[in-house]
Amino acid sequence: MRTALVGLLLLASVACAPRYRSKESLRSLTVTAEGGQVVRVQYWPDDAASAEQVSQAIPAALARLRPWGKLAVPVTITLYPSHEAFEAAIYREGYGWLRAWARYDTIDLQSPRSWALFVGPEQKDVEELLTHELTHCIMYQQAGSEWSWPYKGIPLWFREGMASVAADQGHRRKSPEFIYGFYSSSSPTSGSGDGAGEGGTAVRSNGDPVSDPEPLYQSDQEVVYASAHWAFQFLLDRYGMERVRKILDEMNDGRLFNAAFQSAIGIPPDEFEADFRKYILWRGWER
């Protein structure tokens, strides 16, 4: 009897298994944008409307990214029907705020219809998110090949900052004042009581949103994303888009990020990061 019951439970679990696990039921749409850029949207039947919404947003998103370049190889976007399914696909748990994950030629995306309980997102919100994620794909494709891009050593502040700035997401990020508050309320391991160490740079023992963001990424994502956005904007304002784009070109020529940054900008990344912290701690945005 027990064996039969176990068998029935197994059959029930198979029958109730989420349909998104079945590759056979996947459908797809293909979008060809300006310049022959190709994006394929994969989805399960329940997400047909969301797939159409995503497909309609792709040409506008790629048009916004024209100053940064274009897709060199096609990208596949896969929609997942829930946040749980999305986290399972990217092998991460506990990132309730995360909706998409981009790589060289793929984007895993939580279906827009599941972003909120009652009302789906507006088209501009879908376009904004796709602009952010497609920026990552363009960045990785410009920086290296399908096999070399993960080894370029691109720091999180540059990856997320470029995507956030390209998608014009400053309105979603906390202000430099918020970052200042984060640094000034921290307990420095050395330096003055205003949270600054020697030379006005903050010294933290439990992660830094620019130079050591991993300890903060899951629990303090707001300060990490805000710091990435404003650090990249600081880089653009100080050195200009041509030199920032040269960082990607230098990586494409075979250099790792640190060497590419040094060649294009003229200083090592850690010196730039220290300059940005000074800008925050000395309230440079007010001048």
ZIFENCOR-V927948 format. One record per pair of residues at least 12 apart in sequence whose C-alpha atoms are under 7 Angstrom apart, sorted by the first residue. I is the first residue (numbers start at 1). GAP is how many residues later the second one is. Records with the same first field share a line. If there is no record, write none. Layout:
BEGIN
I->GAP  GAP
END
This chain:
BEGIN
20->24
25->19
26->16  17  18
27->15  16  17  18
28->12  13  14  15
29->12  13
31->24
33->26
37->34  37
38->36  37
39->35  36  37
40->35  36  37
41->14  35  36  37
42->35  36  37
43->35  36
47->34
50->61  62  63
54->72
57->69  70
58->69  72
61->66  69  70
62->69
65->101
69->69
70->68
71->67
72->69
74->31
75->30  31
76->29  30  31
77->29  30  31  32
78->29  30  31
79->29  30  31  32
80->29  30  31
81->29  30  33
82->28  29  32
83->27
86->23  24
95->123
102->31  34  35
103->34
104->33  36  37  42
105->32
128->39
131->36
132->31  32  34  35
133->30
135->28
136->23  27
142->106  107  110
143->105  106  108  109
144->107  108
152->104  105
153->103  104
154->103
157->53  71
158->70  74
160->65  68  69
161->67  68  70  71
162->70
164->65
165->64  68
173->52  53
174->48  52
175->51
176->104
179->44  48
180->100  101
183->12  19
188->15  16
189->14  15  16
190->13
200->78  81
201->73  76  77
202->75
209->14  15  18
210->17  18  63
211->62
231->45
243->21  22
246->18
247->13  14  17
END
